[in-house]
Amino acid sequence: MGFSDVEITGISYDSRRVIPEHLFVAIPGFRVDGHDFIPDALARGAAALVIEKAWLERNPMPSTFSVPVVAVPRSRLALAWLAAAFYHHPARRLKVIGVTGTNGKTTTVHLISAILQKAGYSTGLISTVGFKVGERTWANDTHHTTPESLDIQRLLAEMVEAGLDYAIIETSSHALALDRVAGCEYDVAVFTNLTHDHLDFHQSIEQYFRDKSKLFLLLGDTFSKGIKKVGVINANDRYFEELKALCPVEVISFSLGGPATVMAKDIQRQGVETRFTIATAEEEITVCWKLAGDFNISNALAAAAVAYSQGVDLVAIKNALEAVSCIPGRMERVDVGQSFPVIVDFAHSPDALRQALVALRPQTQRRLMVVFGCAGERDRGRRWGMGQVAGELADYSVLTTDDPRSEDPADIITEIEAGLRAEGKVVGRDYEKIIDRRQAIAHALSLAGDGDVVLLAGMGHESSLLIGSEDIPWDEKEVAQKALEALWS
């Protein structure tokens, strides 16, 4: 049977989603290999297969297979381009902005969308928090910052169908390294920062940077839509000069202090609000900003620099930024009338935890308290680092569970505890260990009073806790609200 005889009505990389006339793309994963599910895909009616050459060399295909088989060097990359072609290359009909970096990606994506909409453009976005197509929004429950390529292309196709102007994609280093974003045809690449994280995957900070920088290298090869390609880079980051040298297109810089294309001046912190001036070579404007922390000013500047590159005026940028009160799961307040602030944040690395605690210290009259854990089967270097940061910057910590996966939560907590002890902290006085996260949150809130601030770090917007192989429904904000209501009702 020749290829001309086969009609393909859909693509699947999960055999459970295969229906008749689907093309099944077998992807080798970290836990399971999609090639092992070829029999299941065929039983469900797969009309053709894409497999990896290396697998075929080890596993000759049975002669009984009656469907076309295409062997490729990298099936993940093939999936990305097949998905783009199947959906008629939707990214070629959108202006596409990609945001990468260790911290601040999600907030920056949402701020860019808000500014462009205020300027009169229609936007869609793909972020850790959720998806947006025009006015329709829904949660990202994939547990991936950037979904698999087939899902990305499907979302981009929906954006084209909705007649949108821009797609803004939170682009993780994993997605870049694993070719999930091939075919996304970026027009603007944004770099927020790079700090120690994900070294379980990238193996070294140098490789982590190389994988991040792929977003900028893509700008030299993406489809031409008749608009200027731009790289937007944080001039305060230590990798600025290196990334600028690699970028094949014009660079627009942003800076929280110091010279840049777009920079912040005259920063004035007033309680939970900040006033600062956004300045370019042509003009400047003052913004009253509701999101706490210098890192959020940097995120605002990144978004402003993107808008500046697209010709958006500073008045629209100011109006959009001042209208933003919070990003879900990012320094989000929980308030049932209690006498102290409770903040939910996604901080799950040493640097992110440091930034959150530093941002909250000026609001703290008495004790700064933090509840946090560390993910299992991920960069173990985070554990000691997060413990050390909490020991240095928090007055009281509660160590608990955060997506342990197959690891023992108690073992993870012990590794975090070593960082606290290195700062001279003593269990029972300066910190407590409570494996059950719900109980840990309730414990911290029961101790808090006037003048205290409580940070619940690590889960943020996440809708489930990954314990073993089970996804347990979870809503950090709701858990905190119920605990507060029990104490304050």
N, C-alpha and C positions, 0 to 999 in steps of 0.2 A: 504494500500500500504506500503510495507516494504522499509527499507533503501536500500536494494540491488536492488530495482527497479528504483532508482533515479540516474540519471546521472547529475553530477554537472560540468558545463563547465566554470564557473567563480564565483567570489565572489563580492558582492556589499554591502556597508554600506550606500549608498545614493540611495534611491528608484528610483530616476530619471535615474540612470545608469543601472537599472535592465533590463536584456533581458531574454528570455526564457532559462531555464536550469541554471539560476544563483541561488546561495545560498545568501539569504538576511540576514545580521546580523544587528539586531536592537540595536542601541547604544543610551543610554540616554545622551543627550548633555546638555550644559549650557543654551541654549535658546530654543531648540526644542528637543523632544524625538523621536528617530527613531522608537519607537514602534507605534507612531501615524501614521506612513507611511506604516505600514504593508499592509493595503488594496491596496494602490497604488502599492507596490511591487508585490503583488499577481496578480493584474490586468495586470501588465507588464510581467507576466510569471515566477515569482520566483518558483523554484522547491522545495525549503525547506527553513525553517526559523530557526534562532538562536535568542532566546530571553532571557531576564533575569528572574530568578525565582521570584524575588521580584515583578516584573511587572505582572507576571502570577498570583501571589497570589491576586493581586488587580483587575485583568482583566481576568477572565476565558475565554479561547479561544472558539470561536463559534464552534459548532459541524460541521458546514458546511465546515470548512477548510479541504481541501483534500490533503494537502502537509505535509510531516514530519515536526515536530516541536521539537527542542532541547532546553531545558531550562537550563541555566548555571548561576552560581553565578555572574560572571562579563563578560558581552558580549564583552567589549573592549579587555580583556585579551584573550578571546576565538577567537576574530577576528585575533589577532596577531599570535597565534599559527596555526589557520586555514590557514592564508595567507602564513605562513612559509611552512606548509605542502603542500599547493596547488602548490607552486613554488619549491617544492622538496628541501626545506631547503638550499637556496643558500648561506647563511652565513657560512655554514659548509664547503663550497668550496672556501672561501675567507679568507684572514687575515683581521680582522675587528678591526678598531681603533675608539674609541668613545671619543669625546672631550666635556667636560661640564665645567660650570663656569658661573659667571654673565657676565663678559666682556672678550673679546678676543677670543671667541670660533671660530668665522668665520675666522678671520685672521689666527689663529693657524691651523685650518683645511686645509686652502689653502697652508700654508707654509709646512705642513707635506707632502701634495701631491707633491709640487714642489721639495722637497728634495728627496723623494722616487723615483720620476721620474728621477731626475738627477743621482741617484744611479743605474738606469737601470731597475727599477720596473715599472709596469703599474698600474695605479690607477683610481679609481672612487671616487666621493665624493657626499655627501648630505649636503648642508649648507643653511643658511638663504639666501645667495645671489643666489645660483643656484645649479644645478645638473651637474655632469660630469660622463660620461661613456667612458673611454679611451680618445679619442681626441674630442668626441662630448660633447658640453656644451649647457645648456639652463637655462633660468631664473627660479627661484623658485617663482611662483606667488600664492602660497597657503596661504600666510600670517601666516605660521607656520614655526618656525625654523626647527623643525623635523616633517615631514609629518605624516599622519596616517599610521598605521602599514601595511595595504594592499599596500599602495603606496611605502613604504620603501622596502617591500619584492619584489615588482615588479621591482624596480630599482636594487636591489641586484641580482635578476635573470638576468637582462640585463648585469650586470657586469660579471657574471659567463659566460654567452653566449659569451661575448666579450673576454673571456680568461684573465681577469685582475688578478693581484696579490693581491691588497689591496683595501678595501673599507674604507673610512674615513667618519664618521658620526658625524655631529654636533648634540649633544644630549642634549636637553633642559631639565630643571627640570620638565616642564609640561609633556614631553614625558615619562620621567621616572615614574612620579606619575600616569600617565594615561595608563601605560602598552603598549605604542605605540612601544617600542623597544624590547619587549619580542620576543625571537627567533632570535635576531641579533647576538648572539654568539660572544661577544666581546673577543678579545685577548689582547688588550691594552686599558686602561682607562686613560684619561688625565683630570686633574683638574687645571684650570687656576687661579681662585680666587672666592671669594664669598663676595658680598656686598649687601646692602639693595636694594631689588627689588622684584617685583612679590608677595608682601605680600598680595595683594588682593586674590590671589589663595592659597598660602601656609599658610597664616594666621599668621605665626611667623617665625623669622629668624632661629629658631631651626628646625622647620619643613622643611624650605627651604633647610637647610643643609642636613637633613636626606634624602630628596628626591634626592638631588645631589649625595649623597654618595651611592645611590642604584646602580649607574653605576659600582662602585668598588666592591660592594657585588656580583654583577652578575658574576664577574671574577671567583668566587669560584664554580659556577654552570654551566658555559658555556661548550659547546661541545669541547672535546679535539681534537685538530688537529695536535698533535705532536710537537707543538711549545710552548715556554715559555710564560706564561701569566704575564703581567707587569702592575703595576700602576705607572703613572707618575704624580707627585704632586708638586705644587708650594711651596717651602720651605719658601717663604716670606709671605705666607698667614697665618692669625691667626688660621685657621682651619687645618693647616698642621699636627700637632701631632695627633689630633683627627682622621683625615682621615687616616693617616698612620697606626694608631692602628686598625682601622676597616678593612683595606685592607687585603684580605686573601692571597695575592700573593706578590712577590717581589716588592719593591718600589724603583723607581728611582726618585730622587729629582732634581729640578732645582732652581736656585737662582740668583737674580739680586743683588749681594753682599751677602757675607756670605757663609758658607760651604754648599756644595751640590754635588750631583753626576756630574751635569753639571752646570757650573756657568759662569757668566760674570765677567771679570776683566778689569782693565785699560780702563774704559769708557771715550771717548773723544768726546765731542759734537762740531761739526764744521758746523755752519749754519744749513741747513736742513739735513745734513748727520751726522752720528755717527760712530765712530770706536770703536770697543770693541773686547776683546779676549774671545773666548769660550774655557773653560778649563775643562778637565776631569782628572782623576787620571793618565791617561796614556800620554796625550798630550794636546797641546793647539794650537789655530790658531786664527789669527786676521781677523775680518770681517768688511768691509766697508758697512754700512747699510743705506738704503735710506728712511726708514719709520721713521717718527718723533715720539718722546716720549719714555720715559722709559718703558711704558706699552707695546710698540711694541718690545722693546728689550726682555722683559719678554716673549712675544708671540714667538719670535724667539728661545729663550732658550727652551720653551716647545716643539716646533717642533724639535729642535736639540736633546732634550732628548729622544723623541720618536724614531728618526732615530738612535741614539746611542743604544737604546734598541734592534734595529733590525740589528745591526752590520754594519751600514753605517759609513764610515770613515769621519773624520772632513774636508777633502778636498772637498768631495762631498757636505757636509753640507754648507761649506763656499761658494762654487760656486753657489749653488742653492739660498741661501739667498741674495747674491750680485746681482743676476739676477732679483730679485723682486723689482719693482718700486712702485707698489700700489696694493691694494685690492679694488675691486669695492665698492664704498660707504663708505670706511674706510679711513679717512684722505686723500681723493682724491682731487687733485688740479683741478681747473677750470681756464683755461688760454686762453684768446683771445687777449693777448698783453697788458692788463691793467697793471698799475704800482704798484699793491698791490696783495698779495696772497688771493685767495678765496678758501676755503676748504669745501668740503662736507663730513660729517661724520654721522654715525648712532647713535651717542651718544644720548641716550634717558632715562638715569637715572642720578641721582646726581653724582655718582662716575665716570661714563663714561664721563659726561660733564666736571667734574673737571680735569680728566686726559687729555682730549683734549685741554682745555684752558691752562693748565700748559705746555703742549708740545708746544703750539704755542706762548707762551709769549716770549721766547728767540728770536723768529723771528720778534717781533713787536717793531718797533722804536717809534711809536706814539700811536695809539689806537687799542686795541683788541676788535673787535665787534662780537656779536653773535646774530643769528636769531634762535629762537627755540620755541617750544610749548610742550605740553604733551598730551599723548594719553587718550582718554575717555574710561570709563569702565575698567580701569586698576588701579593699585596701586596708590591711591590718595596721598600717602606720597611722591611720586616723585615730586609732583607739587611745594610744598613749598621748598623742597630740591633743585630742579633745579633752582628755583628763587634765593635762598640763594647763591648757588654756582656762578651763573652769577653775582649777586650783589657783591660778594667778589672778583671775578677774572677777569671779563670783564669790559671794560671801557664804553661800550654802548651796550644795548640789545634791540632787537625787539621781543616782545612776539606775537606769532601768532598761527595758527591752525596746529595740528598734529594728524591726525586720531581721531577726536572727537567721532566718532560713533554716538550714540544716544544722547550724552550730548551736551549742548549748549557751543560752543567754547568760548564765552565771559565769561561764568562761570569758565571754566578751566583757562583762562588767569587771572582772578581775583585771583584765588588760587595761581598761580605762582607769581603774582605781590606781594603777601604778603611776600614772601621770599626776594624779591628785596628790599622792603620797610624796612624789618628787618635789612638790611645792610645799611640803610640810603639813598637809591637811590630815586630819585625824577623823576616822569613822566614828559616827555618833555625836561628834561635835561640829565638824565642818561639812560632813556629807553623810548620806545614807544610801544603802543599796536595797532596792525594792524591785524585784523582777517583774511583777505584774504592773504594766504601765498605768492602768486605770487607778490602781492603789497608790502608785508613785505620785501621780498628779494630785490625787485627793490629799495625800500626806503633805505635799508642798503647800497646797492652798490652805490647809488647816493651820499651818504655822505662820502664814503671812498676815500682816496687819498694816496699819497706817505707815506710810513711808517706805514700804517694801515694793519691789517690782519682781514679778515671777515670769520667767521665760520658759516656755515649753518648746524645746528645740528638737528638730530632726524629722518630724512627721509632716508638719505643714499642712498641705492640701490633701495628702494621701488618703485614699478611701479604704485602705486595708492594711493590716499587719501581716507580713509574711512569716509564719511560724511553721517550720518544717515544710511540708508540701501544701500547707493549707493557707488560703487567703481569708483572714478573719476581718469582717467588715469593721471599719474604724473611721471615726470623724473626730479629730483632736479637739476642734472647737466645740463640738457638741459634748464631748466627754468633760471638757473644762467647764462648760456652762452648767451641766448637771451637778458637777461637784460643787461649784460655787452656789448654786441654788440650794443645795442640801445644807450648806453652811450659813447662807444668808437669808433663807426664807423664814 
